[in-house]
Amino acid sequence: MPPVFEITRGTATDEELAALIAVVGDAYAQEAADAVADEPVVSAWTRTQRSMRAPLRRDIRWGRFSG
């Protein structure tokens, strides 16, 4: 959302308002550009490797080999 300006006291000239909008608008744009998070770097190795399997559950018996 772009910044909203409201003059609460005094009278500003058109030149003063233009200067205010230029300075604050530039600062807002710079802050918005700097606020972008960096993308995580994912290597080709990480993309192609298989994920680790879940550990074996010892409480479930193996079919007819329940011992």
N, C-alpha and C positions, 0 to 999 in steps of 0.2 A: 504494500500500500504506500503510495507516495506521501511525503510529508504535507501537512496542512498548515498554512500560515494564518494567523489572526492578529491584527493590530489592535491592541487594547488601550493604548494611550498615545496621544499626539497624532500628528499627520505625517505620513511619509510621502515623499515625492515619487514619481514614476521611476526615476533613476535609482533612488534608494531601494525601492522594492525590487527592481531588476537586479541590482547588485546582491541583495539578500538572497533572492531566488537562485542566482547563479552560484554563489558560494555554498549555500546549504545544499543545493541540488547536487553539486559536484562532490561534496563530502558524503552525501547519502549514497551516491553511485559508487564511490570508492569503497565505502564500508560494505555495501552489498556485494561488490566483486571480491573483497577479501574474505567474506564470510562463507564462501563456498568450500565445502570439505574436499580434501584430496581423495581421489579414487585409490583404493587399495591396489597395490601391484601384485598381480597373480602371474606366476611363471608358468611356462608350458608344462613343466614337470608337475606342478600342483594341479593343473587342470586335468591331466591325463591319469594321475594315480588313482588307484581304487581306494575307497574309504575303508577304514578299519572296521572289521566285523564286531558285532556285539559279543561279549564274553558268553561262554557256554553256561546254561543254567543247570546246575547240579541237582536241583530238586525235581526235574522231569526225567523219568526213566527212558531208556532207549528201547522202544518196542518190546520184543520178547526177551531181550537180554537185560532183564531187570535185576538179575542177580539175586 
